[in-house]
Amino acid sequence: MAHLRSLSLFCAAALLATSGWAATVSVNGVKLEDSIDIQGTKLQLNGAGVRVKVIVKVYVAALYLNKKAATTEEVLTATGPKRLTLTLLRDIDAGELGKLFTKGVEDNTARGDMAKLIPGLLRMGQIFADQKNLKSGDSVFIDWVPGTGTVLTINGKVQPDPFKEPEFFTAMMRIWLGDKPADYQLKDALLGKSS
C-alpha cells in the first residue's frame, strides 16, 4: 500500500513536470499548486507526500524550490527562496507538533552543532505552544527568504521575528530530509522519488 502511495505521488509529480497546463496536484485530498511565488521568485513543486505516524495520516508536506533537487544536499545548497508546506490531515496539539520538530532536529544534527540552534528551537516551540491546537486543514509554511531568514507562517499569519541563521532552516529541513527523517517514504516523495 505504501509503495502504491509513493508510486502515485511520483507519477503525479512526473505528470506535472511534463504538462504545461497543470496548475494543481492533489495529495490525499489536499490541493497543491505546482508553482508558487516568493518575493518575485517562481518556485516549482519538487515533491509532496503524506506523513504517516504508525498508521495515522498526520499531514501532507510539499517542498518548493527554484529548480528540481533529487538529494538532500541539492535541496540544502539550492540558492534563493525555498518553502516547505504542511497541511494537517487531523487535529493535533500544536505544542506537541513543536516538540516533534525539536526532536527531529536533534535526531539529525551533530551534537556539537545543537548549542547554536537551542535559542531558535525554544522560540519555535513557544510559537507552536501559543497556537494551542491545530485543526485538520490548517497549514504551516516554513520559508527560507534570503536576506531575511526562516519565516514561519501558520494559517496565513506570518509569525514575528524571522530566524536569521541559515543553520536554522537547514536544521528544520533535515527533519524531513536528514539521515533520520520523520518518515522515509515522505523523504523520498519530497525528493521526487518513488520507493
C-alpha positions in Angstrom: 0.0 0.0 0.0 2.8 2.4 0.9 4.6 1.5 -2.3 1.5 2.4 -4.3 1.1 5.7 -2.5 4.7 6.7 -3.3 4.3 5.5 -6.9 1.1 7.5 -7.4 2.8 10.6 -5.9 5.8 10.1 -8.2 3.5 9.7 -11.2 1.6 12.9 -10.2 4.9 14.8 -10.0 6.0 13.4 -13.3 2.7 14.4 -14.9 3.1 17.9 -13.5 6.6 18.2 -14.9 5.6 17.2 -18.4 2.3 19.0 -18.7 2.4 22.8 -19.0 -1.4 23.2 -18.3 -1.5 21.5 -14.9 -1.9 24.1 -12.1 -2.5 21.9 -9.1 -1.9 18.4 -7.9 -4.0 16.6 -5.2 -2.3 14.6 -2.5 -4.6 12.8 -0.1 -7.3 15.4 -1.0 -5.1 18.4 -0.4 -4.7 20.6 -3.5 -1.1 21.9 -4.0 -0.1 24.5 -6.5 2.5 23.2 -9.0 4.3 26.6 -8.6 4.3 29.5 -6.2 5.9 32.9 -5.9 8.1 34.1 -3.1 9.5 37.7 -3.3 9.3 37.6 -7.1 11.0 34.2 -7.4 8.9 31.4 -9.0 9.3 28.1 -7.1 8.3 24.7 -8.5 6.8 21.8 -6.6 9.7 19.5 -6.1 7.7 16.7 -4.4 4.9 16.1 -2.0 3.7 13.3 0.2 1.9 12.2 3.4 3.4 12.0 6.8 2.2 8.7 8.4 2.9 8.0 12.1 2.3 4.4 12.8 -0.9 4.1 10.7 -2.3 7.6 11.2 -2.0 10.2 8.4 -0.8 13.4 10.1 -0.2 15.9 7.3 0.6 16.5 3.7 4.1 18.0 3.1 5.2 19.8 -0.1 8.6 21.1 -1.0 9.0 24.1 -3.4 12.4 25.1 -4.9 13.6 27.2 -7.8 15.0 24.1 -9.5 14.5 20.4 -9.1 16.5 18.6 -6.5 16.8 14.9 -6.0 19.1 14.8 -3.0 19.1 16.4 0.5 22.4 18.1 -0.4 20.9 19.7 -3.5 17.9 21.0 -1.5 20.1 22.4 1.2 22.6 24.1 -1.2 20.0 25.4 -3.6 20.1 29.2 -3.8 17.1 31.6 -3.5 13.9 31.2 -1.6 12.5 27.8 -0.5 9.3 26.6 1.1 8.1 23.5 2.9 4.3 23.4 3.4 2.5 21.3 5.9 -1.3 20.8 5.6 -2.8 18.9 8.6 -5.0 15.9 8.0 -6.1 15.6 11.6 -6.4 17.8 14.7 -3.2 18.0 16.7 -1.9 19.7 19.8 0.3 22.4 18.4 2.7 22.3 21.3 3.3 18.5 20.6 4.0 19.3 17.0 6.6 21.8 18.1 8.2 19.2 20.3 8.2 16.7 17.5 10.0 19.2 15.3 12.6 19.8 18.0 13.2 16.0 18.3 13.5 15.8 14.6 16.2 18.5 14.6 18.0 16.7 17.5 17.9 13.4 15.6 19.5 14.9 12.5 22.0 17.4 14.0 25.5 16.7 15.2 25.8 17.2 19.0 28.4 20.0 18.6 26.0 22.0 16.3 23.0 21.8 18.6 24.1 24.6 21.0 23.7 27.3 18.5 20.2 26.0 17.5 18.8 25.9 21.0 17.6 29.5 21.2 15.8 29.2 17.9 14.3 25.8 18.8 13.0 27.2 22.1 11.4 30.2 20.3 9.9 27.9 17.7 8.5 25.6 20.4 6.9 28.6 22.1 5.3 29.8 18.8 3.7 26.4 18.4 2.7 26.2 22.1 1.0 29.6 21.7 -1.2 28.2 18.9 -2.7 25.7 21.3 -4.4 23.4 18.7 -4.1 23.0 15.0 -7.1 21.5 13.1 -7.4 19.4 10.1 -6.9 21.6 7.1 -4.7 24.1 8.9 -1.4 25.0 7.3 2.2 25.7 8.3 4.7 27.3 5.9 8.4 27.1 6.6 10.1 29.6 4.2 13.8 30.4 3.6 13.9 34.0 2.4 17.5 35.2 1.5 18.4 38.4 3.5 15.5 37.7 6.0 15.9 34.2 7.3 13.5 31.4 8.1 9.9 32.7 8.2 7.1 30.6 9.8 3.5 31.2 8.6 0.7 29.5 10.5 -2.7 29.6 8.9 -1.8 32.6 6.8 -0.4 34.6 9.7 3.3 35.3 9.4 5.0 34.9 12.8 7.1 37.8 14.0 10.9 37.9 14.1 12.3 35.5 11.4 15.0 33.1 12.5 18.0 34.8 10.8 20.6 32.0 11.0 20.9 29.8 7.8 21.7 26.9 10.0 18.2 27.0 11.5 16.5 26.5 8.1 18.9 23.7 7.3 18.2 22.0 10.6 14.4 22.3 10.0 14.7 20.7 6.5 16.7 17.8 8.0 13.6 16.9 10.0 12.2 15.6 6.7 15.3 15.2 4.6 18.0 14.2 7.0 19.6 10.8 7.7 16.9 10.0 10.3 13.9 11.6 8.7 10.4 11.8 10.3 9.2 9.4 7.6 11.5 7.7 5.0 8.7 7.4 2.4 7.9 11.1 2.8 11.5 12.0 2.3 11.6 10.1 -1.0 8.3 11.8 -2.0 9.6 15.3 -1.3 12.7 14.5 -3.3 10.6 13.3 -6.2 11.5 9.6 -5.9 9.3 6.5 -5.7 10.3 3.6 -3.4 
